[in-house]
Amino acid sequence: MGNPQNLSPTALRAKRARDLAAAKTPKRKARKAENQRIGQRSDSDLHHTSCGVRRVSVAYNRASHSRNEV
């Protein structure tokens, strides 16, 4: 895997450990399982909110800098 953030080897190992720990939390595991049950499509993302899951455009879900939290 590459290092697009140009992190030092020590920082990269720490980041990968943090990312792996975050991916293994019960909340994240539940969201991944829910996504698999619903079925992901290439033309949209599943957006998790406090009210449940909504199917939204890829651009909307990944452009967090240009929208308010729903």
PyMOL Python script that loads the backbone (N, CA, C, O; Angstrom):
from pymol import cmd

cmd.read_pdbstr("""\
ATOM      1  N   MET A   1       0.842  -1.186   0.000  1.00  0.00           N
ATOM      2  CA  MET A   1       0.000   0.000   0.000  1.00  0.00           C
ATOM      3  C   MET A   1       0.879   1.237   0.000  1.00  0.00           C
ATOM      4  O   MET A   1       1.954   1.259   0.599  1.00  0.00           O
ATOM      5  N   GLY A   2       0.404   2.255  -0.677  1.00  0.00           N
ATOM      6  CA  GLY A   2       1.170   3.481  -0.786  1.00  0.00           C
ATOM      7  C   GLY A   2       1.046   4.365   0.442  1.00  0.00           C
ATOM      8  O   GLY A   2       0.407   4.011   1.433  1.00  0.00           O
ATOM      9  N   ASN A   3       1.661   5.496   0.345  1.00  0.00           N
ATOM     10  CA  ASN A   3       1.666   6.449   1.436  1.00  0.00           C
ATOM     11  C   ASN A   3       1.391   7.838   0.869  1.00  0.00           C
ATOM     12  O   ASN A   3       2.298   8.669   0.831  1.00  0.00           O
ATOM     13  N   PRO A   4       0.159   8.113   0.425  1.00  0.00           N
ATOM     14  CA  PRO A   4      -0.133   9.390  -0.235  1.00  0.00           C
ATOM     15  C   PRO A   4      -0.015  10.604   0.679  1.00  0.00           C
ATOM     16  O   PRO A   4       0.096  11.730   0.194  1.00  0.00           O
ATOM     17  N   GLN A   5      -0.038  10.394   1.988  1.00  0.00           N
ATOM     18  CA  GLN A   5       0.074  11.516   2.918  1.00  0.00           C
ATOM     19  C   GLN A   5       1.524  11.820   3.271  1.00  0.00           C
ATOM     20  O   GLN A   5       1.796  12.729   4.056  1.00  0.00           O
ATOM     21  N   ASN A   6       2.453  11.067   2.697  1.00  0.00           N
ATOM     22  CA  ASN A   6       3.883  11.251   2.955  1.00  0.00           C
ATOM     23  C   ASN A   6       4.208  11.193   4.445  1.00  0.00           C
ATOM     24  O   ASN A   6       4.975  12.010   4.956  1.00  0.00           O
ATOM     25  N   LEU A   7       3.620  10.224   5.132  1.00  0.00           N
ATOM     26  CA  LEU A   7       3.877  10.049   6.558  1.00  0.00           C
ATOM     27  C   LEU A   7       5.204   9.323   6.757  1.00  0.00           C
ATOM     28  O   LEU A   7       5.658   8.576   5.890  1.00  0.00           O
ATOM     29  N   SER A   8       5.801   9.554   7.891  1.00  0.00           N
ATOM     30  CA  SER A   8       7.002   8.816   8.238  1.00  0.00           C
ATOM     31  C   SER A   8       6.603   7.363   8.489  1.00  0.00           C
ATOM     32  O   SER A   8       5.436   7.086   8.768  1.00  0.00           O
ATOM     33  N   PRO A   9       7.542   6.445   8.395  1.00  0.00           N
ATOM     34  CA  PRO A   9       7.201   5.033   8.646  1.00  0.00           C
ATOM     35  C   PRO A   9       6.557   4.811  10.014  1.00  0.00           C
ATOM     36  O   PRO A   9       5.638   4.002  10.140  1.00  0.00           O
ATOM     37  N   THR A  10       7.029   5.521  11.038  1.00  0.00           N
ATOM     38  CA  THR A  10       6.454   5.383  12.374  1.00  0.00           C
ATOM     39  C   THR A  10       5.019   5.890  12.414  1.00  0.00           C
ATOM     40  O   THR A  10       4.134   5.240  12.970  1.00  0.00           O
ATOM     41  N   ALA A  11       4.800   7.056  11.819  1.00  0.00           N
ATOM     42  CA  ALA A  11       3.458   7.635  11.786  1.00  0.00           C
ATOM     43  C   ALA A  11       2.509   6.774  10.958  1.00  0.00           C
ATOM     44  O   ALA A  11       1.335   6.635  11.299  1.00  0.00           O
ATOM     45  N   LEU A  12       3.016   6.200   9.875  1.00  0.00           N
ATOM     46  CA  LEU A  12       2.188   5.349   9.024  1.00  0.00           C
ATOM     47  C   LEU A  12       1.752   4.089   9.774  1.00  0.00           C
ATOM     48  O   LEU A  12       0.598   3.677   9.665  1.00  0.00           O
ATOM     49  N   ARG A  13       2.653   3.479  10.528  1.00  0.00           N
ATOM     50  CA  ARG A  13       2.290   2.303  11.325  1.00  0.00           C
ATOM     51  C   ARG A  13       1.233   2.666  12.376  1.00  0.00           C
ATOM     52  O   ARG A  13       0.290   1.909  12.607  1.00  0.00           O
ATOM     53  N   ALA A  14       1.403   3.823  13.002  1.00  0.00           N
ATOM     54  CA  ALA A  14       0.443   4.249  14.027  1.00  0.00           C
ATOM     55  C   ALA A  14      -0.922   4.515  13.405  1.00  0.00           C
ATOM     56  O   ALA A  14      -1.948   4.154  13.982  1.00  0.00           O
ATOM     57  N   LYS A  15      -0.941   5.144  12.233  1.00  0.00           N
ATOM     58  CA  LYS A  15      -2.207   5.445  11.553  1.00  0.00           C
ATOM     59  C   LYS A  15      -2.915   4.156  11.152  1.00  0.00           C
ATOM     60  O   LYS A  15      -4.128   4.032  11.323  1.00  0.00           O
ATOM     61  N   ARG A  16      -2.170   3.208  10.627  1.00  0.00           N
ATOM     62  CA  ARG A  16      -2.779   1.938  10.226  1.00  0.00           C
ATOM     63  C   ARG A  16      -3.348   1.202  11.437  1.00  0.00           C
ATOM     64  O   ARG A  16      -4.401   0.572  11.343  1.00  0.00           O
ATOM     65  N   ALA A  17      -2.664   1.280  12.560  1.00  0.00           N
ATOM     66  CA  ALA A  17      -3.166   0.646  13.784  1.00  0.00           C
ATOM     67  C   ALA A  17      -4.451   1.329  14.245  1.00  0.00           C
ATOM     68  O   ALA A  17      -5.402   0.653  14.637  1.00  0.00           O
ATOM     69  N   ARG A  18      -4.490   2.668  14.202  1.00  0.00           N
ATOM     70  CA  ARG A  18      -5.705   3.405  14.584  1.00  0.00           C
ATOM     71  C   ARG A  18      -6.854   3.083  13.643  1.00  0.00           C
ATOM     72  O   ARG A  18      -7.980   2.866  14.091  1.00  0.00           O
ATOM     73  N   ASP A  19      -6.580   3.050  12.340  1.00  0.00           N
ATOM     74  CA  ASP A  19      -7.622   2.751  11.356  1.00  0.00           C
ATOM     75  C   ASP A  19      -8.188   1.346  11.552  1.00  0.00           C
ATOM     76  O   ASP A  19      -9.398   1.140  11.460  1.00  0.00           O
ATOM     77  N   LEU A  20      -7.320   0.397  11.820  1.00  0.00           N
ATOM     78  CA  LEU A  20      -7.774  -0.973  12.041  1.00  0.00           C
ATOM     79  C   LEU A  20      -8.609  -1.063  13.310  1.00  0.00           C
ATOM     80  O   LEU A  20      -9.634  -1.745  13.333  1.00  0.00           O
ATOM     81  N   ALA A  21      -8.178  -0.381  14.365  1.00  0.00           N
ATOM     82  CA  ALA A  21      -8.947  -0.378  15.614  1.00  0.00           C
ATOM     83  C   ALA A  21     -10.321   0.242  15.401  1.00  0.00           C
ATOM     84  O   ALA A  21     -11.308  -0.252  15.945  1.00  0.00           O
ATOM     85  N   ALA A  22     -10.402   1.320  14.615  1.00  0.00           N
ATOM     86  CA  ALA A  22     -11.686   1.966  14.339  1.00  0.00           C
ATOM     87  C   ALA A  22     -12.588   1.053  13.517  1.00  0.00           C
ATOM     88  O   ALA A  22     -13.801   1.037  13.726  1.00  0.00           O
ATOM     89  N   ALA A  23     -12.017   0.297  12.590  1.00  0.00           N
ATOM     90  CA  ALA A  23     -12.809  -0.599  11.747  1.00  0.00           C
ATOM     91  C   ALA A  23     -13.370  -1.781  12.526  1.00  0.00           C
ATOM     92  O   ALA A  23     -14.336  -2.408  12.093  1.00  0.00           O
ATOM     93  N   LYS A  24     -12.773  -2.087  13.664  1.00  0.00           N
ATOM     94  CA  LYS A  24     -13.207  -3.247  14.439  1.00  0.00           C
ATOM     95  C   LYS A  24     -14.124  -2.892  15.599  1.00  0.00           C
ATOM     96  O   LYS A  24     -14.457  -3.765  16.400  1.00  0.00           O
ATOM     97  N   THR A  25     -14.541  -1.635  15.712  1.00  0.00           N
ATOM     98  CA  THR A  25     -15.452  -1.276  16.794  1.00  0.00           C
ATOM     99  C   THR A  25     -16.823  -1.902  16.534  1.00  0.00           C
ATOM    100  O   THR A  25     -17.177  -2.127  15.377  1.00  0.00           O
ATOM    101  N   PRO A  26     -17.590  -2.185  17.566  1.00  0.00           N
ATOM    102  CA  PRO A  26     -18.918  -2.779  17.378  1.00  0.00           C
ATOM    103  C   PRO A  26     -19.824  -1.926  16.480  1.00  0.00           C
ATOM    104  O   PRO A  26     -20.564  -2.467  15.659  1.00  0.00           O
ATOM    105  N   LYS A  27     -19.769  -0.596  16.630  1.00  0.00           N
ATOM    106  CA  LYS A  27     -20.611   0.277  15.812  1.00  0.00           C
ATOM    107  C   LYS A  27     -20.247   0.156  14.329  1.00  0.00           C
ATOM    108  O   LYS A  27     -21.129   0.074  13.474  1.00  0.00           O
ATOM    109  N   ARG A  28     -18.940   0.146  14.029  1.00  0.00           N
ATOM    110  CA  ARG A  28     -18.506   0.054  12.638  1.00  0.00           C
ATOM    111  C   ARG A  28     -18.824  -1.311  12.053  1.00  0.00           C
ATOM    112  O   ARG A  28     -19.218  -1.411  10.891  1.00  0.00           O
ATOM    113  N   LYS A  29     -18.656  -2.371  12.849  1.00  0.00           N
ATOM    114  CA  LYS A  29     -18.992  -3.712  12.366  1.00  0.00           C
ATOM    115  C   LYS A  29     -20.481  -3.825  12.055  1.00  0.00           C
ATOM    116  O   LYS A  29     -20.866  -4.454  11.069  1.00  0.00           O
ATOM    117  N   ALA A  30     -21.316  -3.217  12.895  1.00  0.00           N
ATOM    118  CA  ALA A  30     -22.764  -3.259  12.673  1.00  0.00           C
ATOM    119  C   ALA A  30     -23.130  -2.511  11.398  1.00  0.00           C
ATOM    120  O   ALA A  30     -23.989  -2.961  10.640  1.00  0.00           O
ATOM    121  N   ARG A  31     -22.488  -1.374  11.155  1.00  0.00           N
ATOM    122  CA  ARG A  31     -22.774  -0.602   9.941  1.00  0.00           C
ATOM    123  C   ARG A  31     -22.357  -1.368   8.691  1.00  0.00           C
ATOM    124  O   ARG A  31     -23.071  -1.356   7.688  1.00  0.00           O
ATOM    125  N   LYS A  32     -21.205  -2.036   8.747  1.00  0.00           N
ATOM    126  CA  LYS A  32     -20.754  -2.815   7.599  1.00  0.00           C
ATOM    127  C   LYS A  32     -21.718  -3.965   7.319  1.00  0.00           C
ATOM    128  O   LYS A  32     -22.044  -4.240   6.164  1.00  0.00           O
ATOM    129  N   ALA A  33     -22.173  -4.637   8.379  1.00  0.00           N
ATOM    130  CA  ALA A  33     -23.120  -5.738   8.199  1.00  0.00           C
ATOM    131  C   ALA A  33     -24.436  -5.227   7.620  1.00  0.00           C
ATOM    132  O   ALA A  33     -25.032  -5.876   6.760  1.00  0.00           O
ATOM    133  N   GLU A  34     -24.884  -4.076   8.086  1.00  0.00           N
ATOM    134  CA  GLU A  34     -26.119  -3.486   7.566  1.00  0.00           C
ATOM    135  C   GLU A  34     -25.968  -3.139   6.086  1.00  0.00           C
ATOM    136  O   GLU A  34     -26.881  -3.380   5.296  1.00  0.00           O
ATOM    137  N   ASN A  35     -24.835  -2.581   5.711  1.00  0.00           N
ATOM    138  CA  ASN A  35     -24.583  -2.266   4.306  1.00  0.00           C
ATOM    139  C   ASN A  35     -24.657  -3.516   3.443  1.00  0.00           C
ATOM    140  O   ASN A  35     -25.213  -3.485   2.345  1.00  0.00           O
ATOM    141  N   GLN A  36     -24.100  -4.607   3.933  1.00  0.00           N
ATOM    142  CA  GLN A  36     -24.131  -5.849   3.165  1.00  0.00           C
ATOM    143  C   GLN A  36     -25.549  -6.383   3.024  1.00  0.00           C
ATOM    144  O   GLN A  36     -25.909  -6.910   1.972  1.00  0.00           O
ATOM    145  N   ARG A  37     -26.369  -6.251   4.086  1.00  0.00           N
ATOM    146  CA  ARG A  37     -27.759  -6.707   3.999  1.00  0.00           C
ATOM    147  C   ARG A  37     -28.545  -5.869   2.994  1.00  0.00           C
ATOM    148  O   ARG A  37     -29.325  -6.406   2.207  1.00  0.00           O
ATOM    149  N   ILE A  38     -28.338  -4.539   3.022  1.00  0.00           N
ATOM    150  CA  ILE A  38     -29.074  -3.641   2.133  1.00  0.00           C
ATOM    151  C   ILE A  38     -28.597  -3.803   0.701  1.00  0.00           C
ATOM    152  O   ILE A  38     -29.404  -3.820  -0.228  1.00  0.00           O
ATOM    153  N   GLY A  39     -27.302  -3.921   0.521  1.00  0.00           N
ATOM    154  CA  GLY A  39     -26.726  -4.071  -0.806  1.00  0.00           C
ATOM    155  C   GLY A  39     -26.200  -2.753  -1.326  1.00  0.00           C
ATOM    156  O   GLY A  39     -26.968  -1.824  -1.576  1.00  0.00           O
ATOM    157  N   GLN A  40     -24.906  -2.671  -1.485  1.00  0.00           N
ATOM    158  CA  GLN A  40     -24.267  -1.461  -2.000  1.00  0.00           C
ATOM    159  C   GLN A  40     -24.324  -1.468  -3.517  1.00  0.00           C
ATOM    160  O   GLN A  40     -24.245  -2.521  -4.150  1.00  0.00           O
ATOM    161  N   ARG A  41     -24.462  -0.277  -4.094  1.00  0.00           N
ATOM    162  CA  ARG A  41     -24.461  -0.122  -5.549  1.00  0.00           C
ATOM    163  C   ARG A  41     -23.359   0.842  -5.925  1.00  0.00           C
ATOM    164  O   ARG A  41     -22.928   1.653  -5.105  1.00  0.00           O
ATOM    165  N   SER A  42     -22.903   0.758  -7.153  1.00  0.00           N
ATOM    166  CA  SER A  42     -21.796   1.617  -7.584  1.00  0.00           C
ATOM    167  C   SER A  42     -22.253   3.053  -7.849  1.00  0.00           C
ATOM    168  O   SER A  42     -21.415   3.953  -7.913  1.00  0.00           O
ATOM    169  N   ASP A  43     -23.562   3.292  -8.004  1.00  0.00           N
ATOM    170  CA  ASP A  43     -24.032   4.641  -8.334  1.00  0.00           C
ATOM    171  C   ASP A  43     -24.487   5.439  -7.113  1.00  0.00           C
ATOM    172  O   ASP A  43     -24.941   6.574  -7.255  1.00  0.00           O
ATOM    173  N   SER A  44     -24.371   4.859  -5.910  1.00  0.00           N
ATOM    174  CA  SER A  44     -24.809   5.569  -4.711  1.00  0.00           C
ATOM    175  C   SER A  44     -24.078   5.036  -3.487  1.00  0.00           C
ATOM    176  O   SER A  44     -23.455   3.974  -3.517  1.00  0.00           O
ATOM    177  N   ASP A  45     -24.177   5.814  -2.403  1.00  0.00           N
ATOM    178  CA  ASP A  45     -23.606   5.411  -1.118  1.00  0.00           C
ATOM    179  C   ASP A  45     -24.732   5.234  -0.117  1.00  0.00           C
ATOM    180  O   ASP A  45     -25.806   5.815  -0.269  1.00  0.00           O
ATOM    181  N   LEU A  46     -24.485   4.435   0.900  1.00  0.00           N
ATOM    182  CA  LEU A  46     -25.416   4.311   2.006  1.00  0.00           C
ATOM    183  C   LEU A  46     -24.931   5.254   3.095  1.00  0.00           C
ATOM    184  O   LEU A  46     -23.828   5.098   3.620  1.00  0.00           O
ATOM    185  N   HIS A  47     -25.760   6.233   3.429  1.00  0.00           N
ATOM    186  CA  HIS A  47     -25.388   7.272   4.386  1.00  0.00           C
ATOM    187  C   HIS A  47     -26.056   6.970   5.714  1.00  0.00           C
ATOM    188  O   HIS A  47     -27.283   6.955   5.807  1.00  0.00           O
ATOM    189  N   HIS A  48     -25.249   6.727   6.750  1.00  0.00           N
ATOM    190  CA  HIS A  48     -25.774   6.405   8.070  1.00  0.00           C
ATOM    191  C   HIS A  48     -26.053   7.682   8.842  1.00  0.00           C
ATOM    192  O   HIS A  48     -25.169   8.523   9.004  1.00  0.00           O
ATOM    193  N   THR A  49     -27.287   7.826   9.319  1.00  0.00           N
ATOM    194  CA  THR A  49     -27.677   8.969  10.142  1.00  0.00           C
ATOM    195  C   THR A  49     -28.250   8.438  11.452  1.00  0.00           C
ATOM    196  O   THR A  49     -28.404   7.230  11.627  1.00  0.00           O
ATOM    197  N   SER A  50     -28.560   9.333  12.353  1.00  0.00           N
ATOM    198  CA  SER A  50     -29.159   8.901  13.611  1.00  0.00           C
ATOM    199  C   SER A  50     -30.562   8.343  13.396  1.00  0.00           C
ATOM    200  O   SER A  50     -31.081   7.623  14.249  1.00  0.00           O
ATOM    201  N   CYS A  51     -31.172   8.669  12.269  1.00  0.00           N
ATOM    202  CA  CYS A  51     -32.523   8.188  11.950  1.00  0.00           C
ATOM    203  C   CYS A  51     -32.518   6.896  11.133  1.00  0.00           C
ATOM    204  O   CYS A  51     -33.583   6.363  10.824  1.00  0.00           O
ATOM    205  N   GLY A  52     -31.354   6.393  10.786  1.00  0.00           N
ATOM    206  CA  GLY A  52     -31.271   5.183   9.983  1.00  0.00           C
ATOM    207  C   GLY A  52     -30.336   5.375   8.801  1.00  0.00           C
ATOM    208  O   GLY A  52     -29.428   6.205   8.839  1.00  0.00           O
ATOM    209  N   VAL A  53     -30.567   4.601   7.757  1.00  0.00           N
ATOM    210  CA  VAL A  53     -29.699   4.627   6.586  1.00  0.00           C
ATOM    211  C   VAL A  53     -30.471   5.191   5.400  1.00  0.00           C
ATOM    212  O   VAL A  53     -31.623   4.829   5.163  1.00  0.00           O
ATOM    213  N   ARG A  54     -29.811   6.092   4.654  1.00  0.00           N
ATOM    214  CA  ARG A  54     -30.400   6.632   3.437  1.00  0.00           C
ATOM    215  C   ARG A  54     -29.459   6.349   2.277  1.00  0.00           C
ATOM    216  O   ARG A  54     -28.240   6.359   2.452  1.00  0.00           O
ATOM    217  N   ARG A  55     -30.001   6.100   1.111  1.00  0.00           N
ATOM    218  CA  ARG A  55     -29.204   5.944  -0.098  1.00  0.00           C
ATOM    219  C   ARG A  55     -29.060   7.334  -0.723  1.00  0.00           C
ATOM    220  O   ARG A  55     -30.054   7.969  -1.075  1.00  0.00           O
ATOM    221  N   VAL A  56     -27.830   7.794  -0.855  1.00  0.00           N
ATOM    222  CA  VAL A  56     -27.562   9.130  -1.391  1.00  0.00           C
ATOM    223  C   VAL A  56     -26.524   9.031  -2.498  1.00  0.00           C
ATOM    224  O   VAL A  56     -25.844   8.015  -2.637  1.00  0.00           O
ATOM    225  N   SER A  57     -26.410  10.090  -3.278  1.00  0.00           N
ATOM    226  CA  SER A  57     -25.420  10.097  -4.353  1.00  0.00           C
ATOM    227  C   SER A  57     -24.018  10.047  -3.764  1.00  0.00           C
ATOM    228  O   SER A  57     -23.789  10.482  -2.635  1.00  0.00           O
ATOM    229  N   VAL A  58     -23.098   9.519  -4.532  1.00  0.00           N
ATOM    230  CA  VAL A  58     -21.708   9.443  -4.098  1.00  0.00           C
ATOM    231  C   VAL A  58     -21.173  10.846  -3.821  1.00  0.00           C
ATOM    232  O   VAL A  58     -20.492  11.061  -2.818  1.00  0.00           O
ATOM    233  N   ALA A  59     -21.471  11.793  -4.695  1.00  0.00           N
ATOM    234  CA  ALA A  59     -20.974  13.157  -4.542  1.00  0.00           C
ATOM    235  C   ALA A  59     -21.484  13.784  -3.245  1.00  0.00           C
ATOM    236  O   ALA A  59     -20.725  14.458  -2.548  1.00  0.00           O
ATOM    237  N   TYR A  60     -22.747  13.573  -2.915  1.00  0.00           N
ATOM    238  CA  TYR A  60     -23.313  14.153  -1.698  1.00  0.00           C
ATOM    239  C   TYR A  60     -22.661  13.552  -0.449  1.00  0.00           C
ATOM    240  O   TYR A  60     -22.287  14.281   0.470  1.00  0.00           O
ATOM    241  N   ASN A  61     -22.527  12.243  -0.416  1.00  0.00           N
ATOM    242  CA  ASN A  61     -22.028  11.584   0.780  1.00  0.00           C
ATOM    243  C   ASN A  61     -20.553  11.858   1.029  1.00  0.00           C
ATOM    244  O   ASN A  61     -20.117  11.866   2.180  1.00  0.00           O
ATOM    245  N   ARG A  62     -19.777  12.084  -0.023  1.00  0.00           N
ATOM    246  CA  ARG A  62     -18.335  12.259   0.148  1.00  0.00           C
ATOM    247  C   ARG A  62     -17.898  13.714   0.146  1.00  0.00           C
ATOM    248  O   ARG A  62     -16.718  13.995   0.352  1.00  0.00           O
ATOM    249  N   ALA A  63     -18.812  14.645  -0.080  1.00  0.00           N
ATOM    250  CA  ALA A  63     -18.475  16.069  -0.110  1.00  0.00           C
ATOM    251  C   ALA A  63     -18.831  16.702   1.234  1.00  0.00           C
ATOM    252  O   ALA A  63     -19.625  17.641   1.284  1.00  0.00           O
ATOM    253  N   SER A  64     -18.258  16.202   2.304  1.00  0.00           N
ATOM    254  CA  SER A  64     -18.623  16.654   3.643  1.00  0.00           C
ATOM    255  C   SER A  64     -18.237  18.109   3.889  1.00  0.00           C
ATOM    256  O   SER A  64     -18.769  18.727   4.811  1.00  0.00           O
ATOM    257  N   HIS A  65     -17.345  18.665   3.110  1.00  0.00           N
ATOM    258  CA  HIS A  65     -16.941  20.048   3.297  1.00  0.00           C
ATOM    259  C   HIS A  65     -17.968  21.031   2.757  1.00  0.00           C
ATOM    260  O   HIS A  65     -17.891  22.219   3.070  1.00  0.00           O
ATOM    261  N   SER A  66     -18.932  20.573   1.954  1.00  0.00           N
ATOM    262  CA  SER A  66     -19.849  21.495   1.302  1.00  0.00           C
ATOM    263  C   SER A  66     -21.312  21.286   1.682  1.00  0.00           C
ATOM    264  O   SER A  66     -22.204  21.784   0.995  1.00  0.00           O
ATOM    265  N   ARG A  67     -21.569  20.555   2.766  1.00  0.00           N
ATOM    266  CA  ARG A  67     -22.958  20.351   3.189  1.00  0.00           C
ATOM    267  C   ARG A  67     -23.038  20.303   4.708  1.00  0.00           C
ATOM    268  O   ARG A  67     -22.038  20.060   5.385  1.00  0.00           O
ATOM    269  N   ASN A  68     -24.203  20.531   5.224  1.00  0.00           N
ATOM    270  CA  ASN A  68     -24.422  20.431   6.659  1.00  0.00           C
ATOM    271  C   ASN A  68     -24.800  18.992   6.989  1.00  0.00           C
ATOM    272  O   ASN A  68     -25.310  18.271   6.131  1.00  0.00           O
ATOM    273  N   GLU A  69     -24.557  18.579   8.209  1.00  0.00           N
ATOM    274  CA  GLU A  69     -24.904  17.218   8.630  1.00  0.00           C
ATOM    275  C   GLU A  69     -26.412  17.055   8.626  1.00  0.00           C
ATOM    276  O   GLU A  69     -27.147  17.934   9.077  1.00  0.00           O
ATOM    277  N   VAL A  70     -26.861  15.930   8.116  1.00  0.00           N
ATOM    278  CA  VAL A  70     -28.293  15.645   8.010  1.00  0.00           C
ATOM    279  C   VAL A  70     -28.749  14.912   9.236  1.00  0.00           C
ATOM    280  O   VAL A  70     -29.927  14.575   9.352  1.00  0.00           O
TER     281      VAL A  70
END
""", "prot")
cmd.dss("prot")
cmd.show_as("cartoon", "prot")
cmd.util.cbc("prot")
cmd.orient("prot")
